[in-house]
Amino acid sequence: MYKRNDGLIKLPGIKLIDKHNRCLNYLRISITDRCNLRCIYCVPDDIHQRLPHKEILRYEEILRLVRIGVRLGISKVRITGGEPLIRKGVYDFLGELTKIRGVADVSLTTNGVLLRDNIKKIKSAGIKRINVSMDTLSRQKYKDITGHDMFDQVWEGIESAQREGFSPIKINVVPLNGINDDELTDIAKLSFSYPFHIRFIEYMPIGIPRTNNIGKQLLAPEIKKRINEIGELIPVKNGINDGPAKRYKFKGAKGEIGFIDAISRHFCKQCNRLRLTASGQLRACLLSDRQDDLKNPLRKGCLDSELADVFLRAVSHKPFDHNIACNQPGKVAGQMSAIGG
Ligand code: SAM
């Protein structure tokens, strides 16, 4: 019915719709578990937790899986990691990815360290939207959180992305009590002067954080309350390509504020995501450790139809909701750097 690797013909009658009637059209791909930063809440301390190189999917393997995904209805792809921009050959890979017919939207999440010097390559590869993670406006705090004195370089990267016309540029911020909670209003104020979309992402208990200081979670209702004190947050309607963020704007601001409140408000009902980990596992829920192996079948020479079956199996097990509650975290064992945020 379909040829191996043809990449274009829709798989007949098959769609990634789960048993709760959610249509999964968004694939987030971690292309490496390596990172050039060591964020206290994300990257494990133990180097042995890193995947051996041969366990990481090769680019051609990822591209084949994306083509199969497209035939099943995937139309939106995000490249993440680890830090995607440290992987050799990433710009050519991004160029190949954006050429795949049927992928309408390819975006990138990066820590921004390599953005300034590579922004033109990212643009030439056809990427239009980027998210940059930046949890603080203080150079010293940036160093404390990430282990590296890179704040200025990241900020220059963000500015260069703006000059090159990337829009919107989303700034990902993970608010942490006792770490950057005193800065949340200053970060939100950036949206007055810059057209950035600031996204406050609730900390999720994934893997083993390198600090015990991530005590009580700082959740979106509290963050919003604090930000509301500097100006009224006016709700912005979500577009069709928008994720689960609740979007707001200050009156007269150039940019926006958003909250990804995965813990305090389970938005699972609207979840349209699948994740492909750096080691080729398909995860239907970020906050559940169930995953379906694509790497071994890929490497054993399975047909596209057999790999499509793995997608369908993963989708059939997508939980309706995750079980992580506020301040009573059920833990997710995988590492965020390998799963991709
Ligand atoms: N290296 C890239 C970066 O820094 O953006 C991409 C990978 S990183 C895992 C993707 C996003 O996940 C970042 O915005 C990061 O802040 C967020 N993240 C990492 N660990 C998290 C956690 N435990 N809870 C919530 N967000 C987390």
Boltz pocket constraint, residues with backbone or C-beta under 6 A from the ligand:
constraints:
  - pocket:
      binder: B
      contacts: [[A, 35], [A, 41], [A, 42], [A, 80], [A, 81], [A, 82], [A, 83], [A, 84], [A, 109], [A, 110], [A, 111], [A, 131], [A, 132], [A, 133], [A, 172], [A, 173], [A, 174], [A, 201], [A, 202], [A, 203], [A, 204], [A, 205], [A, 206], [A, 336], [A, 337], [A, 340], [A, 341]]
      max_distance: 6.0
